[in-house]
Amino acid sequence: MIDVLRKEFPDYPLPEKQIGEIVYKGGSLLPTGRYSHARAEKELGIVFTPWEKSIVEMAHKLIELGIVSKN
């Protein structure tokens, strides 16, 4: 994700490495199988937004709201 953000926001200070470990107690964060949203797209007509676009839009909104600054 950081590579996507770094490309879109080159003037913002972004971390170079992860500090510490992220622990999720709700189960595995890693997919344990293969998943497809093809059926939802076909049967429900849903158009999913690529995660890259979602993360960039979220960052733009955080900047717009003043939650994130360049400092």
C-alpha positions in Angstrom: 0.0 0.0 0.0 2.8 2.4 0.8 4.1 2.2 -2.7 0.7 3.3 -4.1 0.6 6.2 -1.6 4.2 7.2 -2.3 3.6 7.4 -6.0 0.5 9.6 -5.5 1.9 11.7 -2.7 5.6 12.2 -3.3 5.8 15.3 -1.1 4.4 13.7 2.0 6.6 12.0 4.6 5.7 8.3 4.5 7.3 5.5 6.5 10.2 3.6 5.0 9.7 0.5 7.2 7.3 -1.0 9.6 8.1 -0.5 13.3 6.8 -3.3 15.5 4.4 -6.1 14.7 0.8 -5.8 13.8 -1.3 -8.3 15.7 -4.8 -9.1 14.7 -6.7 -11.3 17.2 -9.7 -11.9 15.0 -8.1 -14.6 12.9 -5.7 -14.8 10.0 -5.1 -11.6 8.0 -3.8 -13.7 5.2 -6.1 -15.4 2.7 -6.3 -19.1 3.2 -7.8 -19.8 -0.2 -8.7 -18.2 -3.5 -11.5 -15.8 -3.6 -13.3 -14.2 -6.5 -16.0 -11.5 -6.7 -17.0 -12.6 -10.3 -20.3 -14.1 -9.1 -21.3 -10.9 -7.3 -20.4 -8.9 -10.3 -22.3 -11.2 -12.6 -25.4 -11.9 -10.6 -25.7 -8.6 -8.6 -24.2 -6.2 -11.1 -21.8 -4.9 -8.5 -18.7 -3.1 -9.8 -15.9 -3.3 -7.2 -13.5 -0.4 -6.8 -9.8 -1.5 -7.0 -8.1 -1.3 -3.6 -5.4 1.0 -5.0 -8.1 3.6 -6.0 -9.8 3.3 -2.6 -6.6 3.9 -0.6 -5.7 7.0 -2.7 -9.2 8.4 -2.4 -9.1 7.8 1.4 -5.8 9.6 1.6 -7.1 12.6 -0.4 -10.1 12.8 2.0 -7.9 12.7 5.1 -5.8 15.6 3.6 -8.9 17.5 2.7 -10.3 17.2 6.2 -7.0 18.3 7.7 -6.4 15.0 9.5 -3.2 14.5 7.5 -0.7 17.3 6.8 2.7 17.4 5.1 4.5 18.1 8.4 
